[in-house]
Amino acid sequence: MKTNRSLINAVIQLLFKHPKILFALPVIAVIWFGYENLIARPGMAFMGVPQITQAHRDKGLSHILRNDGFMLEYSEGLRNPLWVTYQVTQANYKSGKRPRQFSSDWRSLQSISHQDYTGSGFDRGHMAPNYLIASRYGRNAQLDTFLMTNISPQKANLNQKSWQRLEELVANDFHDWFGDFWVVTGPIFSATPKTLKNSSVRIPDAFYKILIKPGQQAENPQVLAFIFPQNAGANDSLMKFVSTIDEIEKRTGLDFFHQLDDNIEALIEAEKSPQKWRLSEVAKRPNRY
């Protein structure tokens, strides 16, 4: 919160020194709103920024945050991102050294810190993954993945095992096989989620991940969707967690890819075709850790 107060004080001092700025603020706000909603955000999402169709009762205020290499919508009530999206492209950078700690995000009203998870029994689970974002978008983007607005509570066995196995496939095998594609990922909450010990951060029941590769010419996009419960087995086949976008939308209250033709959207969101992604070939690959 200290960072937030410092920024507010700096803005107030600036306005006192240059009061004419007040007259320019409405124009600046209109330009910013247009740029965000018509250019910047659409450019960081495939076929439309995810929309909330049925808000969780604890969601509270939520707002979209753009970072280097990924974008998310953060819920101030749940203290979690609702969704995170990024494009998987060719790796162009070496992944840098991990920071010692995660950082509070000055853009969040709650200012959740690294210490909120300490002693909770849950890992600080990246939604936009450290290695993938770092290797595609560079060091500044990597550091953005350590902002607490990108983090959800994950059991260690999930975060370090089956979830990590999928993240590795997304970053390496799937891109080697299929080229560039998009990912949307995030938590799934029960109606009455519990909170972390000594913190107000809500604990998800499960997590989703959607992969979508744009179709070529007349082809439909190719999709692969997963739901991982918190108690996912470390050595379970990833085939066990394959789901549909329809099921994810039902459980999250979100609408994905709404700019697609309605018929195409209905078709791919009901689809469960892991064979198109050669998932069975790598679904039982051993954990790295």
C-alpha positions as CSV (number, residue, x, y, z in Angstrom):
1,M,0.0,0.0,0.0
2,K,3.0,2.3,0.5
3,T,3.6,2.3,-3.2
4,N,0.0,3.3,-3.9
5,R,0.1,6.2,-1.4
6,S,3.4,7.4,-2.9
7,L,1.9,7.5,-6.4
8,I,-1.2,9.3,-5.3
9,N,0.8,11.9,-3.4
10,A,3.0,12.5,-6.5
11,V,-0.1,13.0,-8.7
12,I,-1.6,15.4,-6.1
13,Q,1.6,17.4,-6.0
14,L,1.7,17.5,-9.8
15,L,-1.8,18.9,-10.0
16,F,-1.1,21.6,-7.5
17,K,2.0,22.7,-9.5
18,H,0.2,22.5,-12.8
19,P,-3.6,23.0,-12.3
20,K,-4.2,23.3,-16.1
21,I,-3.6,19.6,-16.3
22,L,-7.1,19.2,-14.8
23,F,-8.7,20.5,-18.0
24,A,-6.8,18.0,-20.1
25,L,-7.7,15.0,-18.0
26,P,-11.1,14.3,-19.7
27,V,-9.4,14.2,-23.1
28,I,-6.6,12.0,-21.8
29,A,-9.2,9.6,-20.3
30,V,-11.1,9.3,-23.6
31,I,-8.0,8.7,-25.6
32,W,-6.8,6.1,-23.0
33,F,-10.1,4.3,-22.9
34,G,-10.3,4.1,-26.7
35,Y,-6.7,2.8,-27.0
36,E,-7.2,0.2,-24.3
37,N,-10.5,-1.2,-25.6
38,L,-10.1,-0.8,-29.3
39,I,-6.4,-1.5,-29.8
40,A,-4.3,-2.7,-26.9
41,R,-6.5,-5.3,-25.2
42,P,-7.9,-6.9,-28.4
43,G,-4.3,-7.2,-29.7
44,M,-3.4,-9.4,-26.6
45,A,-6.4,-11.8,-26.9
46,F,-7.6,-14.3,-29.5
47,M,-11.1,-13.6,-30.8
48,G,-12.2,-11.2,-28.0
49,V,-11.2,-10.4,-24.5
50,P,-12.9,-13.0,-22.1
51,Q,-16.2,-11.7,-20.8
52,I,-17.9,-12.3,-17.4
53,T,-21.4,-13.7,-17.9
54,Q,-22.1,-14.8,-14.4
55,A,-19.9,-13.2,-11.7
56,H,-18.9,-15.1,-8.6
57,R,-20.6,-13.6,-5.5
58,D,-17.2,-12.8,-3.9
59,K,-15.7,-11.3,-7.1
60,G,-16.0,-7.7,-6.1
61,L,-14.3,-5.2,-8.4
62,S,-12.3,-6.8,-11.2
63,H,-10.1,-5.0,-13.8
64,I,-8.0,-5.9,-16.7
65,L,-4.2,-5.5,-16.4
66,R,-1.8,-5.6,-19.3
67,N,1.8,-6.8,-18.7
68,D,4.7,-7.5,-20.9
69,G,3.7,-10.7,-22.8
70,F,0.4,-11.4,-21.1
71,M,-2.9,-9.9,-20.0
72,L,-5.3,-10.8,-17.1
73,E,-8.4,-9.8,-15.3
74,Y,-7.9,-9.5,-11.6
75,S,-10.6,-9.9,-9.0
76,E,-10.1,-7.7,-5.9
77,G,-12.7,-9.7,-4.0
78,L,-11.2,-13.2,-4.7
79,R,-7.6,-11.8,-4.7
80,N,-7.0,-14.0,-7.7
81,P,-6.9,-13.5,-11.5
82,L,-10.1,-14.7,-13.2
83,W,-8.3,-15.4,-16.4
84,V,-4.8,-14.9,-17.9
85,T,-4.1,-15.0,-21.6
86,Y,-0.9,-15.1,-23.7
87,Q,0.4,-16.2,-27.1
88,V,2.9,-19.0,-27.4
89,T,5.4,-18.0,-30.0
90,Q,9.0,-18.9,-31.0
91,A,11.5,-18.8,-28.0
92,N,13.8,-15.8,-28.6
93,Y,15.3,-15.2,-25.1
94,K,17.0,-17.1,-22.3
95,S,15.1,-17.4,-19.1
96,G,16.7,-15.2,-16.4
97,K,17.2,-16.0,-12.8
98,R,14.1,-16.2,-10.7
99,P,13.5,-13.3,-8.3
100,R,13.9,-14.1,-4.6
101,Q,10.3,-13.0,-3.9
102,F,7.1,-12.3,-5.6
103,S,6.0,-8.6,-5.7
104,S,2.9,-6.8,-4.8
105,D,1.2,-5.1,-7.7
106,W,0.6,-1.4,-7.2
107,R,-2.3,-1.5,-9.6
108,S,-4.3,-3.8,-7.2
109,L,-6.3,-2.2,-4.4
110,Q,-5.7,-5.2,-2.1
111,S,-1.9,-5.2,-2.6
112,I,-1.5,-8.9,-1.8
113,S,2.1,-9.7,-0.9
114,H,4.5,-12.6,-1.0
115,Q,4.0,-13.0,2.8
116,D,0.2,-13.6,2.4
117,Y,1.0,-17.2,1.2
118,T,3.8,-17.8,3.8
119,G,2.9,-20.8,6.0
120,S,-0.4,-21.3,4.2
121,G,0.4,-24.8,2.9
122,F,-0.1,-23.5,-0.7
123,D,2.4,-22.6,-3.4
124,R,2.3,-19.3,-5.2
125,G,1.1,-20.7,-8.5
126,H,1.9,-18.8,-11.7
127,M,-0.9,-18.5,-14.1
128,A,1.3,-16.9,-16.9
129,P,4.3,-19.2,-16.5
130,N,7.7,-17.9,-15.6
131,Y,9.8,-19.9,-18.2
132,L,7.4,-19.6,-21.2
133,I,6.9,-15.8,-20.8
134,A,10.6,-15.2,-20.1
135,S,11.7,-17.2,-23.2
136,R,9.2,-15.5,-25.5
137,Y,9.1,-11.9,-24.2
138,G,12.2,-11.2,-22.2
139,R,13.4,-10.3,-18.7
140,N,10.9,-7.5,-18.0
141,A,8.0,-9.9,-18.9
142,Q,9.5,-12.6,-16.7
143,L,9.5,-10.2,-13.7
144,D,5.8,-9.4,-14.5
145,T,5.0,-13.0,-13.9
146,F,6.1,-12.6,-10.3
147,L,3.5,-9.9,-9.6
148,M,1.0,-11.2,-7.1
149,T,-1.9,-10.4,-9.5
150,N,-0.6,-13.3,-11.6
151,I,-0.7,-15.8,-8.7
152,S,-3.3,-18.3,-7.4
153,P,-3.0,-20.7,-4.5
154,Q,-2.0,-24.2,-5.7
155,K,-1.2,-27.3,-3.7
156,A,2.4,-28.1,-4.1
157,N,1.7,-31.5,-5.7
158,L,-0.3,-29.8,-8.4
159,N,1.9,-26.8,-9.0
160,Q,5.2,-28.7,-9.1
161,K,4.0,-31.9,-10.8
162,S,1.0,-32.3,-13.1
163,W,0.5,-28.6,-13.8
164,Q,4.2,-28.1,-14.4
165,R,4.2,-31.1,-16.8
166,L,1.5,-29.4,-18.9
167,E,3.2,-26.0,-18.8
168,E,6.4,-27.7,-20.2
169,L,4.5,-29.4,-23.0
170,V,2.8,-26.1,-23.9
171,A,6.2,-24.2,-24.0
172,N,8.1,-26.9,-25.9
173,D,6.5,-29.9,-27.5
174,F,3.2,-28.3,-28.6
175,H,4.9,-25.3,-30.1
176,D,7.5,-27.5,-31.9
177,W,4.7,-29.5,-33.4
178,F,2.1,-26.9,-34.2
179,G,3.7,-23.5,-34.2
180,D,2.1,-20.4,-32.6
181,F,-1.1,-20.7,-30.6
182,W,-2.9,-18.9,-27.7
183,V,-3.5,-19.9,-24.1
184,V,-6.2,-18.8,-21.6
185,T,-5.8,-20.1,-18.1
186,G,-7.0,-19.4,-14.5
187,P,-8.7,-20.7,-11.3
188,I,-12.1,-22.2,-10.7
189,F,-13.9,-21.4,-7.4
190,S,-16.6,-23.1,-5.5
191,A,-19.6,-21.1,-4.4
192,T,-18.1,-20.6,-1.0
193,P,-14.3,-20.7,-1.3
194,K,-12.0,-21.0,1.7
195,T,-9.2,-18.5,2.3
196,L,-5.5,-18.9,3.0
197,K,-4.4,-19.1,6.6
198,N,-4.0,-15.6,8.0
199,S,-5.0,-14.0,4.6
200,S,-8.0,-13.0,2.6
201,V,-6.9,-14.8,-0.6
202,R,-9.5,-17.2,-1.8
203,I,-8.5,-20.8,-2.5
204,P,-9.6,-22.2,-5.9
205,D,-11.1,-25.8,-6.2
206,A,-9.5,-26.3,-9.6
207,F,-7.7,-24.7,-12.5
208,Y,-8.4,-24.6,-16.2
209,K,-6.2,-24.2,-19.3
210,I,-7.4,-23.7,-22.8
211,L,-5.1,-24.0,-25.9
212,I,-6.4,-22.6,-29.2
213,K,-4.6,-22.5,-32.5
214,P,-6.2,-20.3,-35.2
215,G,-7.4,-22.2,-38.2
216,Q,-5.7,-21.8,-41.6
217,Q,-8.0,-20.4,-44.4
218,A,-11.3,-22.3,-44.1
219,E,-10.2,-24.5,-41.2
220,N,-11.7,-24.2,-37.7
221,P,-9.4,-23.4,-34.8
222,Q,-8.0,-26.4,-33.0
223,V,-8.6,-26.4,-29.2
224,L,-7.5,-28.4,-26.2
225,A,-9.0,-27.8,-22.8
226,F,-8.1,-29.0,-19.3
227,I,-9.5,-28.9,-15.8
228,F,-7.1,-29.8,-13.0
229,P,-8.4,-30.3,-9.5
230,Q,-6.3,-29.2,-6.6
231,N,-5.7,-32.8,-5.7
232,A,-4.5,-33.9,-9.1
233,G,-2.2,-36.8,-8.9
234,A,1.5,-36.1,-9.6
235,N,1.9,-39.0,-12.0
236,D,-1.6,-39.1,-13.5
237,S,-1.9,-39.1,-17.2
238,L,-2.7,-35.7,-18.5
239,M,-5.5,-37.3,-20.6
240,K,-7.4,-37.6,-17.3
241,F,-7.8,-33.8,-17.1
242,V,-9.0,-33.2,-20.7
243,S,-12.3,-31.2,-20.6
244,T,-14.2,-28.9,-22.9
245,I,-14.5,-25.1,-23.1
246,D,-18.2,-25.5,-22.5
247,E,-17.5,-27.1,-19.1
248,I,-14.9,-24.4,-18.2
249,E,-17.4,-21.6,-19.1
250,K,-20.1,-23.3,-17.0
251,R,-17.8,-23.5,-14.0
252,T,-16.2,-20.0,-14.3
253,G,-19.0,-17.9,-15.6
254,L,-16.7,-16.6,-18.4
255,D,-17.3,-16.4,-22.1
256,F,-14.2,-17.2,-24.3
257,F,-13.7,-16.4,-28.0
258,H,-17.0,-14.7,-28.4
259,Q,-16.0,-12.9,-31.6
260,L,-15.9,-16.3,-33.5
261,D,-18.8,-17.1,-35.8
262,D,-21.5,-18.6,-33.5
263,N,-21.6,-21.9,-35.3
264,I,-17.8,-22.3,-35.1
265,E,-17.7,-21.2,-31.5
266,A,-20.4,-23.8,-30.5
267,L,-18.6,-26.5,-32.4
268,I,-15.1,-26.0,-30.9
269,E,-16.3,-25.3,-27.4
270,A,-18.0,-28.7,-27.2
271,E,-15.0,-30.5,-28.7
272,K,-12.8,-32.9,-26.9
273,S,-10.1,-34.0,-29.3
274,P,-6.7,-34.5,-27.6
275,Q,-5.5,-36.6,-30.5
276,K,-5.3,-33.5,-32.7
277,W,-2.6,-32.2,-30.3
278,R,-0.8,-35.6,-30.0
279,L,-1.4,-35.5,-26.2
280,S,-1.4,-39.3,-25.7
281,E,2.3,-39.3,-26.8
282,V,3.4,-37.1,-23.9
283,A,0.6,-37.4,-21.4
284,K,2.5,-39.8,-19.1
285,R,5.9,-38.1,-19.3
286,P,7.6,-38.2,-15.9
287,N,7.9,-35.1,-13.7
288,R,11.0,-33.0,-14.0
289,Y,11.2,-32.4,-10.2
